[in-house]
């Protein structure tokens, strides 16, 4: 019996070695690929809001964002599917020190990520961003905020991403 117990860690290690490590090739890792590209982003009035470069990284395990606003602001995000909680996550930081942490997934064909941020008064506001692929290959990003736990929503940003060729 002692030999069997002593051999168990070796058996478990050999099983782990025989199994290939998990990777990021599953369909769930491709759900946000529609956002990958180099884009000019326009507001509903047609004015340019900025430019965004979205790239796949780390063998498809990560999507990176590099935003440059028309007014000179910048921002970066990392976006990833977490196999443990089976949800998408975004961590965003901008050149003014703003931080967003969002979580979610595909809802009715759109990537929808949500989180909370403190306002200047120390209260928390819900944030919801929806990326929707459009039939012409562009992507609409609609960001909303709610100060009343989702009873009402206010648009923070509404932009259409058009691929730059």
C-alpha positions as CSV (number, residue, x, y, z in Angstrom):
1,X,0.0,0.0,0.0
2,X,2.8,2.4,0.9
3,X,4.3,1.8,-2.6
4,X,1.0,2.6,-4.3
5,X,0.7,5.8,-2.3
6,X,4.3,6.8,-3.1
7,X,3.7,6.1,-6.8
8,X,0.6,8.2,-7.1
9,X,2.4,11.6,-7.6
10,X,4.5,10.0,-10.3
11,X,1.4,8.6,-12.0
12,X,-0.4,12.0,-11.8
13,X,2.7,13.7,-13.2
14,X,3.0,11.2,-16.1
15,X,-0.7,11.7,-16.9
16,X,-0.3,15.5,-16.9
17,X,2.7,15.2,-19.2
18,X,0.7,13.0,-21.6
19,X,-2.1,15.6,-21.9
20,X,-1.3,18.5,-24.2
21,X,-1.4,21.8,-22.4
22,X,-4.6,23.8,-23.0
23,X,-4.4,26.4,-25.7
24,X,-6.5,29.2,-27.2
25,X,-7.8,27.5,-30.4
26,X,-11.4,26.9,-29.2
27,X,-14.2,28.8,-30.8
28,X,-14.8,30.8,-27.6
29,X,-11.4,32.5,-28.1
30,X,-12.5,33.7,-31.6
31,X,-15.7,35.4,-30.5
32,X,-14.1,38.9,-30.4
33,X,-12.0,38.5,-33.6
34,X,-14.5,40.6,-35.5
35,X,-12.9,43.6,-33.7
36,X,-9.4,42.9,-35.0
37,X,-8.0,45.4,-37.5
38,X,-6.8,49.0,-38.0
39,X,-9.8,51.4,-37.8
40,X,-10.8,55.0,-38.2
41,X,-13.6,55.6,-35.7
42,X,-16.3,58.1,-36.4
43,X,-19.1,59.5,-34.2
44,X,-22.7,59.5,-35.3
45,X,-22.3,63.1,-36.7
46,X,-19.6,61.8,-39.0
47,X,-16.6,63.5,-37.2
48,X,-13.5,61.5,-36.6
49,X,-13.3,60.4,-32.9
50,X,-9.9,58.7,-33.4
51,X,-8.0,55.7,-34.6
52,X,-7.8,52.2,-33.1
53,X,-5.5,49.3,-33.8
54,X,-6.8,46.0,-32.5
55,X,-4.4,43.0,-32.7
56,X,-4.4,39.3,-31.8
57,X,-1.4,38.4,-29.6
58,X,0.0,35.4,-27.7
59,X,-1.1,32.8,-30.2
60,X,-4.7,34.0,-30.1
61,X,-5.0,34.1,-26.3
62,X,-5.0,37.9,-26.1
63,X,-6.5,40.9,-28.1
64,X,-4.7,44.2,-27.6
65,X,-6.1,47.6,-28.3
66,X,-4.2,50.8,-29.0
67,X,-6.5,53.9,-29.1
68,X,-5.5,57.3,-30.3
69,X,-8.2,60.0,-29.9
70,X,-8.6,62.8,-32.3
71,X,-7.8,65.2,-29.5
72,X,-4.5,63.4,-28.6
73,X,-5.7,61.2,-25.8
74,X,-4.5,57.6,-25.8
75,X,-5.6,54.3,-24.3
76,X,-4.7,50.7,-24.2
77,X,-6.7,47.6,-23.4
78,X,-6.1,43.9,-23.1
79,X,-9.0,41.6,-23.8
80,X,-9.0,37.8,-23.1
81,X,-11.3,34.8,-22.7
82,X,-10.8,33.2,-19.3
83,X,-11.3,29.4,-19.6
84,X,-11.8,29.2,-15.8
85,X,-14.9,31.5,-15.5
86,X,-15.8,31.1,-19.2
87,X,-16.2,34.9,-19.7
88,X,-14.4,37.6,-21.6
89,X,-12.5,40.3,-19.7
90,X,-11.2,43.7,-20.6
91,X,-8.7,45.9,-18.7
92,X,-8.5,49.4,-20.1
93,X,-6.3,52.3,-19.0
94,X,-6.0,55.7,-20.7
95,X,-3.5,58.5,-20.7
96,X,-5.5,60.4,-18.0
97,X,-5.2,57.4,-15.6
98,X,-8.8,56.2,-16.2
99,X,-9.2,52.5,-15.6
100,X,-12.1,50.2,-16.6
101,X,-12.4,46.5,-15.7
102,X,-15.1,44.8,-17.7
103,X,-16.5,41.3,-17.9
104,X,-19.0,39.6,-20.1
105,X,-19.5,37.8,-23.4
106,X,-21.6,37.4,-26.6
107,X,-25.2,38.5,-26.3
108,X,-27.4,38.5,-29.4
109,X,-24.4,38.6,-31.7
110,X,-22.6,41.5,-29.9
111,X,-19.8,41.4,-27.4
112,X,-21.2,43.0,-24.2
113,X,-18.8,43.7,-21.3
114,X,-19.9,45.4,-18.1
115,X,-18.2,46.6,-14.9
116,X,-18.4,49.4,-12.3
117,X,-16.3,52.5,-11.8
118,X,-16.3,55.1,-9.0
119,X,-17.6,58.6,-9.8
120,X,-16.1,61.8,-8.4
121,X,-18.4,61.6,-5.4
122,X,-17.2,58.1,-4.5
123,X,-20.4,56.4,-5.7
124,X,-20.2,53.6,-8.2
125,X,-21.6,53.7,-11.7
126,X,-22.3,50.7,-13.9
127,X,-20.5,50.7,-17.3
128,X,-21.7,48.7,-20.3
129,X,-19.9,48.5,-23.7
130,X,-21.4,46.7,-26.6
131,X,-19.4,45.9,-29.8
132,X,-21.6,44.9,-32.7
133,X,-20.3,43.6,-36.1
134,X,-22.2,45.3,-38.9
135,X,-22.9,43.8,-42.3
136,X,-20.5,46.1,-44.2
137,X,-17.5,44.8,-42.0
138,X,-17.5,47.8,-39.7
139,X,-18.1,47.6,-35.9
140,X,-20.3,49.8,-33.7
141,X,-19.1,50.4,-30.2
142,X,-21.8,51.8,-27.9
143,X,-20.7,52.6,-24.3
144,X,-23.3,53.4,-21.7
145,X,-23.2,54.4,-18.0
146,X,-25.8,54.0,-15.3
147,X,-25.8,55.8,-11.9
148,X,-29.0,54.0,-10.8
149,X,-27.9,50.3,-11.1
150,X,-29.1,49.9,-14.6
151,X,-32.6,51.5,-14.3
152,X,-31.6,54.1,-16.9
153,X,-28.5,54.3,-19.2
154,X,-26.7,57.3,-20.7
155,X,-24.6,57.1,-23.8
156,X,-20.9,57.8,-23.0
157,X,-19.6,57.0,-26.5
158,X,-21.1,55.8,-29.8
159,X,-18.6,55.1,-32.6
160,X,-18.4,53.2,-35.8
161,X,-15.1,51.5,-36.6
162,X,-14.3,51.4,-40.3
163,X,-11.3,49.3,-41.4
164,X,-8.5,51.4,-42.9
165,X,-7.0,49.7,-45.9
